[in-house]
């Protein structure tokens, strides 16, 4: 009878919000299945705070890895930002990769054989 009334008039319980419904994932269980396997390519994440990191970013692309770069720390320094993008474009030209600005603070750089589709999936 209670179930019938809840269906008819609605439950007095509040539905869970997205924050309450959020569940932490334990990725270690997933990663255990890949122990001992090697990868041909990695997706690296970096933050561009100065030109000091440029050699490591270039190295990663030359090694065939995809690099996501947060450029927000240097976005207001036009000279530094332009220099970094120019250097990354040169690496992309060398390896026949691709580069694109994602949103306004993120750059993705890819190696040979990986192209960036500039159309959003809908």
C-alpha positions as CSV (number, residue, x, y, z in Angstrom):
1,X,0.0,0.0,0.0
2,X,2.9,2.4,0.8
3,X,4.5,1.7,-2.5
4,X,1.2,2.5,-4.3
5,X,0.9,5.8,-2.5
6,X,4.5,6.7,-3.2
7,X,3.9,6.0,-6.9
8,X,0.7,8.0,-6.9
9,X,1.7,11.0,-4.9
10,X,5.5,10.8,-5.1
11,X,8.0,9.9,-2.4
12,X,8.7,12.2,0.5
13,X,12.4,11.4,0.1
14,X,14.4,13.9,-1.8
15,X,16.0,12.5,-5.0
16,X,19.8,12.3,-4.8
17,X,21.7,15.2,-6.3
18,X,24.5,14.6,-8.7
19,X,27.0,15.2,-6.0
20,X,25.3,12.6,-3.7
21,X,25.1,10.1,-6.6
22,X,28.8,10.5,-7.4
23,X,30.8,7.4,-6.8
24,X,34.6,7.3,-6.5
25,X,36.1,4.7,-8.9
26,X,39.0,2.5,-7.8
27,X,41.1,2.5,-10.9
28,X,43.7,0.2,-9.4
29,X,41.5,-2.7,-10.1
30,X,41.4,-1.7,-13.8
31,X,45.1,-1.2,-14.0
32,X,46.0,-4.6,-12.5
33,X,44.8,-6.2,-15.7
34,X,47.5,-4.4,-17.7
35,X,50.5,-5.2,-15.5
36,X,53.5,-6.3,-17.6
37,X,52.1,-4.9,-20.8
38,X,53.9,-2.2,-22.7
39,X,52.3,0.7,-24.5
40,X,53.3,2.1,-27.9
41,X,52.0,5.6,-27.0
42,X,51.1,7.6,-23.9
43,X,48.8,10.5,-23.4
44,X,50.8,13.0,-21.3
45,X,49.4,16.0,-19.4
46,X,51.6,19.1,-18.7
47,X,51.3,22.6,-17.5
48,X,53.3,25.3,-19.3
49,X,54.6,27.7,-16.6
50,X,57.8,28.7,-18.4
51,X,60.0,27.8,-21.3
52,X,62.0,25.4,-19.1
53,X,59.5,22.6,-19.8
54,X,59.6,23.0,-23.6
55,X,62.4,20.5,-24.1
56,X,60.4,17.8,-22.2
57,X,57.3,18.6,-24.2
58,X,59.2,18.4,-27.5
59,X,60.8,15.1,-26.3
60,X,57.4,13.6,-25.6
61,X,56.1,14.4,-29.1
62,X,59.3,13.2,-30.8
63,X,58.8,9.9,-28.8
64,X,55.4,9.5,-30.3
65,X,53.2,10.6,-27.4
66,X,50.1,12.8,-27.3
67,X,50.5,15.8,-25.0
68,X,47.7,17.9,-23.5
69,X,49.2,21.2,-22.3
70,X,47.5,23.6,-19.9
71,X,48.7,27.0,-21.1
72,X,46.7,29.1,-18.6
73,X,49.8,30.1,-16.5
74,X,51.4,31.9,-19.6
75,X,48.2,32.9,-21.4
76,X,48.6,36.5,-20.3
77,X,52.3,36.7,-21.3
78,X,51.8,37.0,-25.1
79,X,55.5,36.8,-25.9
80,X,56.0,33.6,-23.9
81,X,52.8,32.1,-25.2
82,X,53.6,32.9,-28.8
83,X,57.2,31.5,-28.5
84,X,56.0,28.3,-26.9
85,X,53.3,27.7,-29.6
86,X,55.8,28.5,-32.4
87,X,58.2,25.9,-30.9
88,X,55.4,23.3,-30.7
89,X,54.3,24.0,-34.3
90,X,57.9,23.4,-35.4
91,X,57.9,20.0,-33.6
92,X,54.6,19.1,-35.2
93,X,56.0,20.0,-38.6
94,X,59.1,17.8,-38.0
95,X,57.1,14.8,-37.0
96,X,54.1,15.3,-39.3
97,X,51.8,15.5,-36.3
98,X,49.0,17.9,-35.4
99,X,48.3,20.7,-33.0
100,X,45.1,22.4,-31.9
101,X,43.9,24.8,-29.2
102,X,41.1,23.3,-27.1
103,X,39.0,25.8,-25.3
104,X,41.2,28.8,-24.6
105,X,43.6,27.3,-22.1
106,X,44.5,23.9,-23.5
107,X,46.6,22.8,-26.4
108,X,46.9,19.3,-27.7
109,X,49.9,18.1,-29.7
110,X,50.0,14.8,-31.5
111,X,52.7,12.8,-33.2
112,X,52.8,11.3,-36.7
113,X,49.7,9.3,-37.6
114,X,47.4,11.1,-35.2
115,X,45.1,13.8,-36.5
116,X,42.9,16.1,-34.4
117,X,39.3,16.2,-35.6
118,X,38.2,19.8,-35.2
119,X,34.5,19.1,-35.3
120,X,32.7,18.4,-32.0
121,X,30.7,15.2,-31.7
122,X,27.0,15.8,-31.2
